[in-house]
Amino acid sequence: MSKSEKASAKTVFVCQECGRESLKWEGRCPDCQQWNTFVEMKVKTSVATSRPLNPLSPPQELSSVEIESTQRMPLPIAEFNRVLGGGLVAGSMVLISGDPGIGKSTLLLQASATMAQKGNRVVYVTGEETASQIKLRAERLKIEGTGLFIIADTDLEAVLGQIEQISPGMVVVDSIQTVYSPDMEATPGSISQVRECTVRLMQWAKSSGVAVFIAGHVTKEGAIAGPRVLEHIVDVVLYLEGEPFSAYRLLRSVKNRFGSTNEVGVFEMKEQGMAEVANPSQAFLSQRGAGTVGSAVVSTIEGSRPLLVEIQALTTVTSFGQPRRTANGVDFNRLLLVAAVLTKRAGLKLGNQDIMVNVIGGLRVSEPAADLGMALAIASSCCDQEVIPQVVAVGEIGLSGEIRKVSQLERRLGEAARLGFTKCIVPKTGDKINNVKDIEIIPVGSVREAIAAGLVGRR
């Protein structure tokens, strides 16, 4: 090694969880607080030289920049389009992540096939399977594959060279943890390789104007492997969520530079792959029985879409000294808040009760507007009285037991009326509600009033 090469190479320790670099080894990462995650790596640093300006991108005044007429490329999958904000932006990079076996590869293969059927060449880069294995899955999904090119390779430079010869309209890399750059000495899947390959793909996407999808694995905590590296580089971050034993899958947007965040697309896993759910509210309530104790329906907003979901609760005398609280699909802290308010303000004796709350269908409800529905379900189970049929509850519960107003109330009521619900318990705010028909509005000011109005035979 020459003297100049020695000067341009250095050894650093890189955390494999968050990407923090350190000049010395550390047992615990100061950023992510994980133990034994630092790995020694050699990093080549370039010598500072004068770099010529890129003649292809001179300075432009914003008022003189022209927007291309075809800035978005719609996908033939409506639920996918909703999450993306209306379609793919040319030169964008989309990261889709989820638990193993949740359906990421299936959804990406279906999206690639539908784009190829529209006359766009699509390249599917796989580092986890062979071309014959992809073909077997395509036959199960009834995909012919015309216009869809499979590249089973992990060398990023070789892959980009083959892609440029095809000139596609969309590229899928499954997964980013399997590809590697030969310029890096780190092993594939390491934080340095993931960061380098993602940056290289981003540069290629911006220069070529081709939209790129990359699939990313998640850690045991549910975060994308190397999250602070990937999420800041890409344009769009999508999570594919769902319970392991549920057929429904939720495609959630948590970052989108070209559209709204927190949008949700609903799919159902079938034998032929991922099928769109045109009416999610009806699907989530399809198995709800009449006269069920401990069940309440709430109207929640996911992105720009109102959804009706069923919240079930079960209370039983604890067999241990400390009662347990179990939350599945709702925030655990919100459950503790609602249980404390019901005990203090509504007079329910929950101090010796185990409380279990579950959202049907695998959906996660995080907004406070579901507090009132959760409270009705818990009160229904505790008092062994069913919630009045065809009632929807909407409202946030305060610490003093008051019911606070929520946003987009008219849209929530409209969705409830469309599905045949005739009553809705809402906060007493004094605001006039317009454009809502065929549903009786029951305003309440406290959680005690809501329980009296929502349970059968309760006064």
KAURLIN-V884027 format. One line per field, one symbol per residue. ss: DSSP state (a for helix, b for strand, c for the rest). phi: phi as a letter, one per 20 degrees, with the letter a starting at -180 (. if undefined). burial: + if it has 9 or more other C-alpha atoms within 8 Angstrom, else -. A space follows every 10 residues. Layout:
ss = ???
phi = ???
burial = ???
This chain:
ss = ccaaaaacbb bbbbbccccc bbcccccbcc ccccbccbbb bbbbcccccc cccccccccc caaacccccc cbbccccaaa aaaacccbbc ccbbbbbbcc cccaaaaaaa aaaaaaaccc cbbbbbcccc aaaaaaaaaa cccccccbbb bcccbaaaaa aaaaaacccb bbbbcccccb cccccccccc aaaaaaaaaa aaaaaaaacc bbbbbbcbcc cccbccaaaa aaaccbbbbb bccccccbbb bbbbbbcccc cccbbbbbbb ccbbbbccca aaaacccccc ccccbbbbbb bbccbbbbbb bbbbbbbccc ccccbbbbcb caaaaaaaaa aaaacccccc ccbbbbbbbc ccccbccaaa aaaaaaaaaa aaacccbccc bbbccbbccc cbbbccccaa aaaaaaaacc ccbbbbbccc cccccccccb bbbbcbaaaa aaaabcccc
phi = .ffffffedb dcddfeecnf dbfcfcfcff eemeeldecf bededfffcf dfffffcffc fgfefdeffd fcdfefdfff ffffnoqeeg necddccrff nfofffffff fffffffene fcddecddce ffffffffff emdfnfnddd cebdffffff fffffeledb ccdccffeeb dffdefffnf ffffffffff fffffffemd fcdcecfdef eneffmffef feefecccde drfgddeecd ededbbfdaf emfcddccfc feoedfdfcf ffffdfdfee meencbdcdd ddmddecdcd ddccdbffed fdfdccccnc ffffffffff fffeedmfed fddfcccbef nnedddeffe gfffffffff ffelcffggm dddcredefe nfdefcelff ffffffffen fdcbecfedn feddlccmbe edfcdbffff ffedefmec
burial = -----+-+++ +++++++++- -+--+--++- ------++++ +++------- ---------- ---------- -++-+-+-++ ++++++++++ +++++++++- -+++-+++++ +++++++--+ +++++++--+ +--+---+++ +-+-+-++++ ++++++--+- --+----+++ ++++++++++ +--+---+++ +++++++++- ++--++--++ ++++++++-- ---++++-++ +-++++++++ +++--+++++ ++++++---- +++++++++- --+++++--+ ++-++----- --++++++++ +++--+++++ +++++--+-- --+-+-++++ +--++++++- +++-++-+-+ -+++++++++ -++-+--+++ ++++++++++ ++--+++--- +++++++--- ++++++---+ -++++++--- ++++++++-- -----+--+- -+++++++++ +++++----
